[in-house]
Amino acid sequence: MSQSPFVSRPTPITNATHFQKPSGMPVHKYGQYEAVDIPDRTWPEKRITKAPRWLSTDLRDGNQALIDPMSPARKREMFDLLVRMGYKEIEVGFPSSGETDFAFVRSIIEEGAIPDDVTISVLTQAREDLIERTVESLVGAKRATVHLYNATAPTFRRVVFRGSKDDIKQIAVDGTRLVMEYAEKLLGPETVFGYQYSPEIFTDTELDFALEVCEAVCDVWQPGPGREIILNLPATVERSTPSTHADRFEWMSRNLTRREHVCLSVHPHNDRGTAVAAAELAIMAGADRIEGCLFGQGERTGNVDLVTLGMNLFSQGVDPQIDFSQIDEIRRTSEYCNQMEVHPRHPYAGDLVYTAFSGSHQDAIKKGFDAMEADAAAKGVTVDDIEWAVPYLPIDPKDVGRSYEAVIRVNSQSGKGGIAYVLKNDHKLDLPRRMQIEFSRIIQAKTDAEGGEVTPKEIWTVFQDEYLPNPDNPWGRIQLRSGQSTSDTDGTDTLKVEAVVDGVETVLTGSGNGPISAFFAALQNIGVDARLLDYQEHTMSEGASAQAASYIECAIDGKVLWGIGIDANTTRASLKAVVSAVNRSAR
């Protein structure tokens, strides 16, 4: 039959951009970032196969961005945390900025709080009085670095300093010389002393001028064998794509004349929301060290997040050489020190990042855990000995100190897989698929009626009330007392069951080709027409005292229902499962 030419048909969408309209925002005020001419770039082919050097700037860059800067006690708490985690380079303050920072640096030196293998770093501007005060704060330290910076970008040269390129370069050169002079004057032989220089606002500085300033600084410091210089190239304000940031680092790395004696350090901020990517690509492009803060604390949108960076390595099988195994303790300490909360969706550390509410996600996660257990058992090893492969979970939450209890959380968007996961994980009950569907509808009705989240405790309470009557809640027609089965030589089982039926002590008897069949026959005597559809069982633990869980699917008076029984004896567990289903049919 031909289709009428007058039938209306929907018009296909051919170009979704057709619906976009000009925003009306003043885009003309903003210029594009400068591209780097490096056609033979090599970083796109690189992979990060080992951890970079790390510098935590939580106590300086992170602290100065707080509404309420850390008290000495909070600063010490943060310092001790960073040491425990394994950071070997820690920027501990800006001693010339005020007495609080100066006193803190003195306290950790004088109290012996700095391990011998940890290098502390302090920041200073390029003024002589500030440099002297900064170096003075380090007297007695075993390993210390002075970090000097001055802005080199065109806008700062024109607006802030009103000086030429030569003037700006001279500030860096003179500052470097002063650091060396005061270190020679104030620090004794017990101090292993290092130097770091930053052409501030590197992301806006012309590459050839940034290189010129860094080379001039190196001419003064004279890096060589056993005499490293740290050149930090900060994205003080993130301006470009991470790929362009990487190009700038590859260009600098190629053109520095004493590259083998330079630690090239990357210090991204997150103004465009791509600091993590910028840091990773910079390492691929030749950077040696990353500077940042735990959870991305810092000015404006923050410094690059050291937790995300380290855990990104871990998730790819690369040891970050930083211990994140107790991530909740790290988060709690950071929140106390900074007086700022970590977002619940924060990568790796947020309250909800290993949690699935979606039914399809929950089902995939449950199947992933089941497959891991099966694969490990087939190889005769534990789950920890095989490669992690669970959908929607990039890492094993247990590796960062999280329990599996919060992986699956149930609300109105959840499905059978999530509820089944909770029962298996918390109560060792591996529900058959059709029983999962049946019980999920019961939970769905609860969430639809009440809204919000259903906790694992509430799921278990509903499950018990629905399937497992107990002395505190003895609902149903039948309460099982005891049962005894005998087998004849012809394979017939005779079952005698003592029970309370409708409140009356009763003895039920029946025969069949097994205890369950015999019990169905016995139930006929009290008017229960039940037929077995499916039967499954499993042990809930190992050992002689292990209990068994039996699952029975029955057709009872036209209804299809599941029952469950739990008992150390598998036969009693099966009888309890039948009673569970029968009682539910009359409820």
C-alpha positions as CSV (number, residue, x, y, z in Angstrom):
1,M,0.0,0.0,0.0
2,S,1.5,3.3,-1.1
3,Q,1.9,6.1,1.5
4,S,-0.2,9.2,1.0
5,P,1.8,12.1,-0.2
6,F,-0.2,14.3,2.2
7,V,1.1,12.5,5.4
8,S,3.1,14.9,7.5
9,R,6.7,13.9,8.1
10,P,9.2,15.5,10.6
11,T,12.0,17.6,9.1
12,P,15.4,16.2,9.9
13,I,17.9,18.5,11.7
14,T,20.8,19.0,9.3
15,N,22.9,21.5,11.1
16,A,22.6,22.0,14.9
17,T,24.6,25.2,14.8
18,H,21.8,26.8,13.0
19,F,20.1,27.3,16.4
20,Q,23.1,29.3,17.9
21,K,22.7,33.0,18.1
22,P,25.2,35.8,18.8
23,S,25.5,36.3,22.6
24,G,25.7,40.1,22.5
25,M,28.7,40.0,24.9
26,P,31.6,42.4,24.2
27,V,33.9,39.9,22.6
28,H,35.7,42.6,20.8
29,K,37.5,43.6,24.0
30,Y,39.6,40.4,24.1
31,G,42.5,39.3,21.9
32,Q,43.6,35.7,21.1
33,Y,46.6,34.1,22.7
34,E,49.8,34.0,20.7
35,A,50.6,30.7,19.0
36,V,54.1,29.2,19.1
37,D,55.9,28.4,15.8
38,I,57.2,24.9,16.6
39,P,56.0,22.7,13.7
40,D,58.3,19.8,14.8
41,R,56.9,19.7,18.3
42,T,57.5,16.3,20.0
43,W,55.3,16.4,23.1
44,P,52.2,15.0,21.4
45,E,54.0,11.6,21.0
46,K,55.2,11.5,24.6
47,R,53.7,9.7,27.6
48,I,54.2,10.4,31.3
49,T,55.9,7.2,32.6
50,K,57.3,8.4,35.9
51,A,56.4,11.0,38.5
52,P,57.7,14.5,38.2
53,R,59.3,16.4,41.1
54,W,56.6,18.0,43.1
55,L,56.5,21.3,45.0
56,S,53.6,22.0,47.3
57,T,52.8,25.7,47.5
58,D,49.9,25.2,50.0
59,L,51.6,27.2,52.8
60,R,52.5,30.1,50.5
61,D,50.4,30.5,47.4
62,G,47.5,28.6,48.8
63,N,47.6,30.4,52.2
64,Q,47.8,33.9,50.8
65,A,44.6,33.3,48.8
66,L,42.5,32.5,51.9
67,I,40.0,34.9,53.4
68,D,41.3,33.9,56.8
69,P,45.0,32.9,56.4
70,M,46.1,29.9,58.4
71,S,47.0,30.3,62.0
72,P,50.4,29.0,63.1
73,A,48.7,25.8,64.4
74,R,46.9,25.3,61.1
75,K,50.0,25.9,59.1
76,R,51.9,23.4,61.1
77,E,49.1,20.9,60.6
78,M,49.3,21.4,56.9
79,F,53.1,21.1,56.9
80,D,53.0,17.9,58.8
81,L,50.4,16.5,56.4
82,L,52.5,17.3,53.4
83,V,55.5,15.6,55.0
84,R,53.5,12.5,55.8
85,M,52.3,12.3,52.2
86,G,55.8,12.3,50.9
87,Y,56.4,15.8,49.5
88,K,60.1,16.5,49.4
89,E,59.9,20.2,48.3
90,I,57.6,22.4,50.2
91,E,57.2,26.2,49.8
92,V,56.6,27.2,53.4
93,G,56.0,30.9,53.2
94,F,56.8,34.5,52.2
95,P,58.9,35.5,55.2
96,S,59.4,39.1,54.3
97,S,55.6,39.7,54.0
98,G,55.2,39.8,57.8
99,E,56.1,38.4,61.2
100,T,53.6,35.5,61.0
101,D,55.3,33.9,58.0
102,F,58.8,34.7,59.2
103,A,58.0,33.2,62.7
104,F,56.5,30.0,61.1
105,V,59.6,29.4,59.0
106,R,61.8,29.9,62.1
107,S,59.6,27.5,64.2
108,I,59.8,24.5,61.8
109,I,63.6,25.0,61.6
110,E,64.2,25.5,65.3
111,E,61.8,22.7,66.4
112,G,63.4,20.2,64.0
113,A,60.2,19.6,62.1
114,I,61.8,19.3,58.7
115,P,63.1,15.9,57.8
116,D,66.6,15.7,56.4
117,D,65.4,14.8,52.9
118,V,62.9,17.7,52.7
119,T,63.8,21.0,51.1
120,I,61.9,24.0,52.2
121,S,61.4,27.0,49.8
122,V,60.6,30.6,50.6
123,L,59.5,33.4,48.2
124,T,60.7,36.9,47.8
125,Q,60.4,39.9,45.6
126,A,63.6,41.4,44.1
127,R,64.2,44.1,46.7
128,E,67.3,44.0,48.8
129,D,65.6,44.5,52.2
130,L,63.1,41.8,51.4
131,I,65.8,39.4,50.1
132,E,67.9,39.9,53.3
133,R,64.9,39.2,55.5
134,T,64.0,36.1,53.5
135,V,67.5,34.6,53.7
136,E,67.7,35.4,57.4
137,S,64.6,33.2,57.9
138,L,66.5,30.2,56.7
139,V,69.4,30.3,59.1
140,G,70.1,26.8,60.4
141,A,68.0,25.0,57.8
142,K,69.5,21.8,56.3
143,R,68.0,22.2,52.8
144,A,66.5,25.5,51.6
145,T,65.7,27.3,48.4
146,V,65.1,31.0,47.9
147,H,62.6,31.7,45.2
148,L,62.8,35.1,43.6
149,Y,60.4,36.5,41.0
150,N,59.7,39.6,39.0
151,A,57.1,40.3,36.4
152,T,58.3,40.2,32.8
153,A,55.1,40.5,30.7
154,P,54.5,43.6,28.5
155,T,51.5,44.9,30.4
156,F,53.5,44.8,33.7
157,R,56.5,46.5,32.0
158,R,54.3,49.2,30.7
159,V,51.7,49.7,33.4
160,V,53.3,48.6,36.7
161,F,57.1,49.2,36.3
162,R,57.1,51.6,33.4
163,G,60.4,50.3,32.4
164,S,62.1,48.8,29.3
165,K,63.1,45.2,28.7
166,D,66.6,45.9,29.9
167,D,65.2,47.5,33.1
168,I,63.2,44.4,33.9
169,K,66.0,42.0,33.1
170,Q,68.3,44.0,35.4
171,I,65.8,43.6,38.3
172,A,66.2,39.8,37.8
173,V,70.0,39.9,37.6
174,D,70.4,42.2,40.6
175,G,68.0,40.2,42.6
176,T,69.8,37.0,41.9
177,R,73.2,38.5,42.8
178,L,71.7,39.8,46.1
179,V,70.3,36.4,47.0
180,M,73.8,34.9,46.5
181,E,75.5,37.6,48.6
182,Y,73.1,37.2,51.5
183,A,73.2,33.5,51.4
184,E,77.0,33.6,51.6
185,K,76.8,36.1,54.4
186,L,74.0,34.6,56.6
187,L,73.9,30.8,55.9
188,G,76.4,28.4,57.3
189,P,77.9,25.2,55.8
190,E,75.1,23.1,57.4
191,T,72.7,24.5,54.8
192,V,72.4,23.0,51.3
193,F,71.2,26.1,49.5
194,G,69.3,26.3,46.2
195,Y,67.9,29.0,44.0
196,Q,64.7,29.4,42.0
197,Y,63.8,32.2,39.6
198,S,60.4,32.9,38.0
199,P,59.8,35.3,35.1
200,E,56.4,36.1,36.5
201,I,53.4,36.1,34.0
202,F,55.4,33.8,31.8
203,T,52.2,33.0,29.8
204,D,52.0,36.7,28.7
205,T,55.8,37.2,28.2
206,E,57.3,37.1,24.7
207,L,59.2,33.8,24.5
208,D,62.4,35.3,23.3
209,F,62.4,37.8,26.1
210,A,61.6,35.2,28.8
211,L,64.6,33.1,27.5
212,E,66.8,36.2,27.5
213,V,65.9,37.0,31.2
214,C,66.4,33.3,32.3
215,E,69.8,33.2,30.5
216,A,70.9,36.4,32.2
217,V,69.9,34.9,35.6
218,C,71.8,31.8,34.8
219,D,74.9,33.8,33.9
220,V,74.9,35.1,37.5
221,W,74.1,31.8,39.3
222,Q,76.3,29.8,37.0
223,P,74.5,26.4,37.0
224,G,76.7,23.4,36.4
225,P,77.4,19.9,37.7
226,G,76.1,19.8,41.3
227,R,74.8,23.3,41.1
228,E,71.2,23.2,39.8
229,I,69.0,26.2,39.1
230,I,65.2,26.0,39.2
231,L,63.6,28.0,36.5
232,N,59.8,28.3,37.1
233,L,57.7,29.4,34.2
234,P,54.4,30.3,35.8
235,A,51.0,30.5,34.2
236,T,50.2,33.2,36.7
237,V,47.0,33.8,34.7
238,E,46.0,30.9,32.5
239,R,45.7,32.4,29.0
240,S,45.8,29.7,26.4
241,T,44.9,26.1,25.6
242,P,47.0,23.4,27.3
243,S,48.5,22.6,23.9
244,T,49.9,26.1,23.5
245,H,51.2,26.0,27.1
246,A,53.1,22.8,26.2
247,D,54.5,24.4,23.0
248,R,55.9,27.2,25.2
249,F,57.6,24.7,27.4
250,E,59.1,22.7,24.6
251,W,60.4,25.9,23.0
252,M,62.1,27.0,26.3
253,S,63.4,23.5,27.0
254,R,65.0,23.4,23.5
255,N,66.6,26.8,23.7
256,L,68.0,27.0,27.2
257,T,71.8,26.8,26.9
258,R,72.5,24.9,30.2
259,R,69.4,22.7,30.1
260,E,71.0,19.7,31.7
261,H,71.6,21.8,34.9
262,V,68.1,23.4,34.9
263,C,65.1,22.1,36.7
264,L,62.3,23.4,34.6
265,S,59.2,23.9,36.8
266,V,55.6,24.4,35.8
267,H,53.2,26.5,37.9
268,P,49.7,26.6,36.3
269,H,46.8,28.5,37.6
270,N,43.3,27.4,36.6
271,D,41.7,30.5,35.1
272,R,40.5,28.6,32.0
273,G,39.8,25.4,34.0
274,T,42.5,23.5,32.3
275,A,45.4,23.7,34.8
276,V,45.7,19.9,35.2
277,A,45.9,19.3,31.5
278,A,48.4,22.2,31.1
279,A,50.6,20.7,33.8
280,E,50.5,17.2,32.3
281,L,51.2,18.5,28.8
282,A,54.1,20.7,30.1
283,I,55.7,17.6,31.6
284,M,55.3,15.8,28.3
285,A,57.0,18.9,26.7
286,G,60.0,18.8,28.9
287,A,59.2,20.2,32.3
288,D,60.8,18.5,35.3
289,R,58.7,19.7,38.3
290,I,55.1,20.7,39.0
291,E,54.1,23.3,41.6
292,G,50.6,23.4,43.0
293,C,48.3,22.9,46.0
294,L,46.2,20.1,47.4
295,F,42.7,20.3,45.9
296,G,43.6,23.3,43.7
297,Q,43.7,25.9,46.5
298,G,45.1,29.3,45.4
299,E,44.3,32.7,44.0
300,R,41.2,33.2,41.9
301,T,40.3,29.8,40.4
302,G,43.3,28.3,42.2
303,N,46.6,26.6,41.5
304,V,46.9,23.3,39.8
305,D,45.5,20.5,41.9
306,L,48.3,18.2,43.1
307,V,45.8,15.5,44.3
308,T,44.2,15.2,40.8
309,L,47.6,15.2,39.1
310,G,49.0,12.5,41.4
311,M,46.0,10.3,41.2
312,N,45.9,10.7,37.5
313,L,49.3,9.0,37.4
314,F,48.2,6.3,39.9
315,S,45.2,5.5,37.7
316,Q,47.5,4.8,34.8
317,G,49.8,2.5,36.8
318,V,52.5,5.2,37.4
319,D,53.6,5.6,41.1
320,P,53.1,9.3,42.0
321,Q,55.6,8.9,44.8
322,I,53.0,10.6,47.0
323,D,50.8,8.7,49.4
324,F,47.1,9.3,48.7
325,S,45.9,6.1,50.4
326,Q,44.0,7.9,53.1
327,I,42.4,10.5,50.9
328,D,39.6,11.3,53.4
329,E,42.1,12.3,56.1
330,I,44.0,14.4,53.5
331,R,40.7,16.2,52.6
332,R,39.6,16.7,56.2
333,T,43.0,18.2,57.2
334,S,43.0,20.4,54.1
335,E,39.5,21.6,54.9
336,Y,40.5,22.4,58.5
337,C,43.6,24.2,57.5
338,N,42.1,26.2,54.7
339,Q,38.6,26.6,56.3
340,M,37.2,25.8,52.9
341,E,35.2,22.7,51.8
342,V,36.3,20.3,49.1
343,H,33.5,19.9,46.5
344,P,31.6,16.6,46.7
345,R,32.3,16.1,43.0
346,H,36.0,16.8,43.3
347,P,38.1,14.2,41.3
348,Y,39.2,11.3,43.5
349,A,38.4,13.0,46.8
350,G,34.9,14.3,46.7
351,D,32.2,12.5,48.8
352,L,30.3,11.4,45.6
353,V,33.0,10.6,43.1
354,Y,32.8,6.8,43.6
355,T,29.1,6.8,44.0
356,A,26.5,5.8,41.4
357,F,22.8,6.7,41.7
358,S,21.9,5.8,38.1
359,G,20.4,2.4,37.6
360,S,22.4,1.5,34.5
361,H,25.6,2.6,36.2
362,Q,24.8,0.6,39.3
363,D,24.1,-2.5,37.2
364,A,27.4,-2.2,35.3
365,I,29.4,-1.7,38.5
366,K,27.8,-4.7,40.1
367,K,28.6,-6.8,37.1
368,G,32.1,-5.4,37.1
369,F,32.7,-6.5,40.7
370,D,31.3,-9.9,39.9
371,A,33.5,-10.3,36.9
372,M,36.6,-9.3,38.9
373,E,35.8,-11.9,41.5
374,A,35.3,-14.6,38.9
375,D,38.5,-13.7,37.0
376,A,40.5,-13.7,40.2
377,A,39.1,-17.0,41.2
378,A,39.8,-18.6,37.8
379,K,43.5,-17.5,38.2
380,G,43.7,-18.6,41.8
381,V,44.6,-15.1,43.0
382,T,42.9,-12.3,44.9
383,V,41.1,-9.4,43.2
384,D,44.0,-7.1,44.2
385,D,46.4,-9.2,42.0
386,I,44.6,-8.6,38.7
387,E,44.2,-5.5,36.6
388,W,41.3,-3.3,37.8
389,A,38.4,-3.2,35.4
390,V,35.1,-2.1,36.9
391,P,32.8,0.2,34.7
392,Y,32.5,3.8,35.9
393,L,35.2,3.3,38.6
394,P,38.6,4.5,37.2
395,I,40.3,3.3,40.4
396,D,39.5,0.9,43.2
397,P,38.0,3.1,46.0
398,K,39.7,0.9,48.6
399,D,43.1,2.0,47.3
400,V,42.4,5.5,48.7
401,G,40.9,4.4,51.9
402,R,37.2,4.4,50.8
403,S,34.9,1.6,51.7
404,Y,32.6,0.1,49.1
405,E,29.6,1.1,51.2
406,A,29.1,4.4,49.4
407,V,29.8,3.1,45.9
408,I,26.1,2.4,45.3
409,R,23.5,4.8,46.6
410,V,19.8,4.4,45.9
411,N,17.3,7.1,44.9
412,S,14.5,7.3,42.4
413,Q,16.9,7.0,39.5
414,S,18.4,3.7,40.7
415,G,17.6,0.2,39.5
416,K,17.9,-3.4,40.4
417,G,21.6,-3.6,40.1
418,G,22.3,-1.0,42.7
419,I,20.0,-2.5,45.3
420,A,21.4,-6.0,44.6
421,Y,24.9,-4.6,45.1
422,V,24.0,-3.2,48.5
423,L,22.5,-6.5,49.6
424,K,25.5,-8.5,48.3
425,N,28.2,-6.2,49.6
426,D,26.6,-5.5,53.0
427,H,24.7,-8.8,53.7
428,K,26.3,-11.4,51.4
429,L,23.0,-12.0,49.6
430,D,23.4,-12.6,45.9
431,L,19.8,-12.2,44.7
432,P,18.7,-14.0,41.4
433,R,18.0,-11.5,38.6
434,R,14.2,-11.9,38.7
435,M,14.2,-11.4,42.4
436,Q,16.4,-8.3,42.0
437,I,13.6,-6.9,39.7
438,E,10.9,-7.8,42.1
439,F,12.6,-6.1,45.1
440,S,13.7,-3.1,43.1
441,R,10.1,-2.3,42.4
442,I,9.4,-2.3,46.1
443,I,12.2,0.1,46.8
444,Q,11.2,2.2,43.7
445,A,7.7,2.6,45.2
446,K,9.3,3.8,48.4
447,T,11.6,6.4,46.7
448,D,8.8,7.6,44.5
449,A,6.5,8.1,47.5
450,E,9.0,9.6,49.9
451,G,11.7,11.1,47.6
452,G,15.4,11.5,48.4
453,E,17.9,8.8,49.0
454,V,17.3,5.4,50.6
455,T,20.3,4.4,52.8
456,P,21.7,0.8,52.9
457,K,20.2,0.5,56.4
458,E,16.8,1.4,55.1
459,I,17.1,-1.0,52.2
460,W,17.9,-3.8,54.6
461,T,15.0,-2.9,56.9
462,V,12.6,-3.0,53.9
463,F,14.1,-6.3,52.7
464,Q,13.7,-7.9,56.1
465,D,10.1,-6.7,56.4
466,E,9.3,-8.0,53.0
467,Y,11.0,-11.4,52.9
468,L,12.4,-12.3,56.4
469,P,9.8,-12.2,59.2
470,N,11.5,-12.4,62.6
471,P,10.4,-12.7,66.3
472,D,10.1,-8.9,66.4
473,N,8.0,-8.8,63.3
474,P,6.3,-12.2,63.0
475,W,4.0,-11.5,60.1
476,G,2.4,-14.2,57.9
477,R,0.2,-17.3,58.1
478,I,3.0,-19.6,58.9
479,Q,5.8,-19.6,61.4
480,L,8.1,-22.5,61.0
481,R,9.2,-24.4,64.1
482,S,11.1,-27.4,62.9
483,G,11.2,-30.0,60.1
484,Q,12.4,-33.6,59.7
485,S,12.8,-35.4,56.4
486,T,13.3,-39.1,55.7
487,S,14.1,-40.8,52.4
488,D,12.8,-44.1,51.2
489,T,14.8,-46.5,49.0
490,D,12.7,-45.6,46.0
491,G,13.8,-41.9,46.3
492,T,10.6,-40.6,47.9
493,D,11.1,-38.0,50.7
494,T,8.6,-37.8,53.5
495,L,8.6,-34.5,55.4
496,K,7.2,-33.7,58.8
497,V,7.1,-30.0,59.7
498,E,6.0,-28.5,63.0
499,A,4.7,-25.0,62.5
500,V,2.2,-22.4,63.7
501,V,-0.5,-21.9,61.0
502,D,-2.9,-19.1,61.5
503,G,-2.0,-19.0,65.2
504,V,-2.5,-22.7,65.8
505,E,0.3,-25.3,66.5
506,T,0.1,-27.6,63.5
507,V,2.0,-30.6,62.1
508,L,2.3,-30.7,58.3
509,T,3.3,-33.8,56.4
510,G,3.9,-34.5,52.8
511,S,5.8,-36.6,50.3
512,G,7.7,-35.8,47.2
513,N,10.9,-36.3,45.2
514,G,12.8,-34.0,47.6
515,P,12.2,-32.0,50.7
516,I,10.9,-28.9,48.8
517,S,8.5,-31.0,46.7
518,A,7.3,-32.7,49.9
519,F,6.8,-29.4,51.6
520,F,4.6,-28.2,48.7
521,A,2.5,-31.3,49.1
522,A,2.2,-30.7,52.8
523,L,1.0,-27.1,52.1
524,Q,-1.9,-28.5,50.0
525,N,-3.3,-29.8,53.3
526,I,-3.9,-26.2,54.5
527,G,-5.2,-24.9,51.2
528,V,-2.0,-23.5,49.7
529,D,-1.6,-24.2,46.0
530,A,2.1,-23.6,45.4
531,R,4.3,-24.6,42.5
532,L,8.1,-24.3,42.2
533,L,9.4,-22.1,39.4
534,D,13.0,-21.5,40.3
535,Y,15.4,-22.4,43.1
536,Q,18.9,-21.1,43.8
537,E,21.2,-21.2,46.8
538,H,24.6,-20.2,47.9
539,T,26.7,-20.1,51.1
540,M,27.2,-16.7,52.7
541,S,30.6,-17.3,54.1
542,E,33.3,-20.0,54.5
543,G,33.8,-22.4,57.4
544,A,31.8,-25.1,59.2
545,S,29.4,-22.5,60.7
546,A,28.6,-20.9,57.4
547,Q,25.0,-20.0,56.7
548,A,23.2,-20.7,53.4
549,A,20.8,-18.5,51.6
550,S,18.0,-20.1,49.6
551,Y,15.9,-18.3,47.0
552,I,12.6,-19.8,45.9
553,E,10.4,-18.5,43.1
554,C,6.8,-19.8,43.4
555,A,3.5,-19.6,41.6
556,I,1.0,-19.3,44.5
557,D,-2.7,-19.0,43.8
558,G,-2.0,-17.2,40.5
559,K,0.8,-15.0,41.9
560,V,4.5,-15.3,41.1
561,L,6.6,-14.4,44.2
562,W,10.0,-14.9,45.6
563,G,10.9,-16.0,49.0
564,I,14.2,-16.2,50.8
565,G,15.4,-18.4,53.7
566,I,18.7,-18.1,55.7
567,D,19.9,-21.0,57.8
568,A,23.1,-23.0,58.6
569,N,21.2,-26.1,57.3
570,T,20.4,-25.9,53.5
571,T,17.2,-27.9,53.9
572,R,15.9,-25.6,56.6
573,A,16.9,-22.6,54.5
574,S,14.9,-23.9,51.6
575,L,11.8,-24.5,53.8
576,K,12.1,-21.0,55.2
577,A,12.3,-19.6,51.6
578,V,9.0,-21.4,50.7
579,V,7.4,-20.0,53.9
580,S,8.6,-16.5,53.0
581,A,7.0,-16.7,49.6
582,V,3.7,-18.2,50.9
583,N,3.4,-15.6,53.7
584,R,4.0,-12.8,51.1
585,S,1.2,-14.2,48.9
586,A,-1.3,-13.8,51.7
587,R,0.0,-10.5,53.0
